[in-house]
């Protein structure tokens, strides 16, 4: 699987895990929501280790841009809140930055 695919798996797993805690602590959902939340966060951590990068810090920096775009997609698809132009512009800038960090030429 490509690094970009692993970043997407990691992003949606992290967002889902954090959303489970959000639902429990802020939206009154059952405390049972933390169980799939923990499982999802475990998937997130494992997926991020699969990224083809020589250094963890570079992988994490590139992941940040993908996470931003995935969060806006989550906002739209799961929370039914359409992104505005600033959400979309910010996501595009973040993804561009992530790709530069990940695939920029190195000496």
C-alpha positions as CSV (number, residue, x, y, z in Angstrom):
1,X,0.0,0.0,0.0
2,X,1.3,3.5,-0.7
3,X,2.3,6.0,1.9
4,X,-0.7,8.2,0.9
5,X,-3.1,5.3,1.4
6,X,-1.6,4.6,4.9
7,X,-1.9,8.3,5.8
8,X,-5.6,8.1,4.8
9,X,-6.1,4.9,6.9
10,X,-4.3,6.6,9.8
11,X,-6.3,9.8,9.5
12,X,-9.7,8.2,9.4
13,X,-8.8,5.9,12.3
14,X,-7.6,8.8,14.4
15,X,-10.6,10.9,13.6
16,X,-13.0,8.1,14.4
17,X,-11.2,7.3,17.6
18,X,-11.2,10.8,18.8
19,X,-14.8,11.3,17.6
20,X,-15.8,8.3,19.8
21,X,-14.4,10.2,22.8
22,X,-16.1,13.4,21.7
23,X,-19.4,11.6,21.4
24,X,-19.1,10.2,24.9
25,X,-17.7,13.3,26.7
26,X,-19.4,16.1,24.8
27,X,-22.5,14.6,23.2
28,X,-23.8,12.3,25.9
29,X,-23.2,9.0,24.1
30,X,-22.7,5.9,26.1
31,X,-19.4,5.3,27.8
32,X,-19.2,2.1,25.7
33,X,-18.1,4.4,22.8
34,X,-14.6,4.5,24.3
35,X,-14.0,0.9,23.5
36,X,-14.2,1.3,19.7
37,X,-12.4,4.6,20.2
38,X,-9.4,2.9,21.7
39,X,-9.4,0.2,19.0
40,X,-9.6,2.9,16.3
41,X,-6.7,4.8,17.9
42,X,-4.6,1.6,17.9
43,X,-5.3,1.2,14.2
44,X,-4.2,4.8,13.7
45,X,-0.9,4.2,15.5
46,X,-0.2,1.0,13.6
47,X,-1.1,2.6,10.2
48,X,1.2,5.5,10.7
49,X,4.2,3.2,11.2
50,X,3.6,1.7,7.8
51,X,4.4,4.9,5.9
52,X,7.5,4.7,3.8
53,X,9.6,7.4,5.4
54,X,13.1,7.2,6.7
55,X,12.3,9.4,9.7
56,X,9.3,9.4,12.0
57,X,9.3,13.2,12.3
58,X,9.0,13.6,8.6
59,X,6.2,11.0,8.4
60,X,4.3,12.8,11.2
61,X,4.8,16.2,9.5
62,X,3.5,15.0,6.2
63,X,0.6,13.2,8.0
64,X,-0.5,16.5,9.5
65,X,-1.6,17.8,6.1
66,X,-3.5,14.7,5.2
67,X,-5.2,14.7,8.7
68,X,-6.4,18.3,8.1
69,X,-8.0,17.3,4.8
70,X,-9.5,14.1,6.2
71,X,-11.0,16.1,9.1
72,X,-12.8,18.4,6.7
73,X,-14.1,15.4,4.8
74,X,-15.3,13.9,8.1
75,X,-17.0,17.2,9.0
76,X,-18.9,17.0,5.7
77,X,-19.6,13.2,5.5
78,X,-20.2,12.3,9.2
79,X,-21.2,15.5,10.9
80,X,-23.2,16.7,7.9
81,X,-21.6,20.2,8.0
82,X,-20.6,21.3,4.5
83,X,-17.1,22.8,4.4
84,X,-16.8,26.5,3.5
85,X,-14.2,27.9,1.1
86,X,-11.7,28.5,3.9
87,X,-12.0,24.8,5.0
88,X,-11.3,23.8,1.4
89,X,-8.5,26.3,0.8
90,X,-6.8,25.4,4.1
91,X,-7.1,21.7,3.3
92,X,-5.6,22.2,-0.2
93,X,-2.6,24.2,1.3
94,X,-2.1,21.5,4.0
95,X,-2.1,18.7,1.5
96,X,0.3,20.5,-0.7
97,X,2.6,21.0,2.3
98,X,2.3,17.4,3.2
99,X,3.3,16.3,-0.3
100,X,6.3,18.6,-0.3
101,X,7.5,17.3,3.0
102,X,7.0,13.7,2.0
103,X,8.2,13.7,-1.6
104,X,10.5,16.8,-1.8
105,X,14.0,16.1,-3.2
106,X,16.5,15.3,-0.6
107,X,20.3,15.5,-1.0
